[in-house]
């Protein structure tokens, strides 16, 4: 955004930035989670350099293929038990595309649900 502002000033082009809803807004609304109670956003592309906060919700972004999902699972396996519930959200806020699945940590890359007793 700062780069665009600089270019606009240099070239004499008027620009206006407007707020738009983000996928994060869609996720917290759809899951009925209040980020006031804690939300840590982590980038899957740098997951090995990050530590989740197990006392709050952690949102892992950019998990767009199985290889990245496996890297995330390996990195987070140090912090979570196998039966820890994870929520996988795809297409957040996109009508007809949004998918939400509650899965066990150990199975989430294979899309298998938790066994409950």
N, C-alpha and C positions, 0 to 999 in steps of 0.2 A: 504494500500500500504506500509506504514512504517513497519507494522508487517511482511509482506512478505519479505521485504528487510532484516530485522533483521534475520528471519529464514534462508534465503538464505545464508547470511554471516556465520551464526553459523554452517550450514550443508555443506558449501562449494559448494553450487549449484549456477551456473551462471543463472541469470534471466535477462530478458530485458522487460521493459515496453514500450509499443507502444501506441500512441494516437489513439483513435477511436472516431468516431462521436457519440455524445450522443443524447438522445431523445430531449434534450433542443435545440440542434442545429437544429434538424428536425422541431421542433415546430416553432421556430422563423423564419426559412427559409420558411416553408409552409405558415405561416400566414403573411409573409412579414412585420414582426415587427423588428425594430432595437433595440436591448437591450441597445444601447448607450443612448437612450432616457429614459431609466429606465425600469428595470425588477426586481421585487421582487419574489423570489422563497420561497414558504411556504410549509411546510410539513403538510398534512391533519391529520396525526397521532398526531400532537401537535397544532392543529388549535386554540384551546381555549387560548393558551398562546401567540398567535401572533396577530399582528394588520396589516391589509392590508394598503398599501399606495395608497390612491384613486387618487393620481396624476400621477400614472404610471400603467403599466401592472403588474398584479399579477398572477403568475403561481402557482397553487396549485397542488402538486404532491401527489401520493399515494391515489388517490380517486378510490379505486378498488371495492367498493360495495355500495349498497344503504344506509346502516347504516352509513358509513363514509361520504357519500354524504350528508346525512341529518344533521350530525354533522357540516359539513363545512357550509351548508346553514344556520343553526341556528347561528353559530358564525359570519358569514359575514353579516347576516341580520341587524346587528347593524350599518353597514357602507354603505350599498347599498340600493337604492330604488328598489321597485318591478319590475320596467320596465328597470332596468339596463341590458344591453346586456352582456351575458357571452358566451364564446366560449368553447365548450367541444371538446377535442381532444382525440381520442382513437387510439392506435397503431401507434403513430407518427413515420414516416419514414419507416414503414413496408409496402412494396408494397402489395396491395390486402387486407390489414388489416386496413389501416388508414381511420378514419372517423372523419369529422369535422362538428360540428353543431353550429349554432348561435341561442341562446335561451334567453328568458327573465330570469332574476335572480329568480323571483318567481316560474317559471315553470321548471327550468333546471333539477331538480331531477325527474321530470315526463316526460321529453323530449317533452314538448310542446313549439312551437315557439311563438314569441311575436306577438301580434296583433298590426299592424301599422295603423295609420290613416293618 
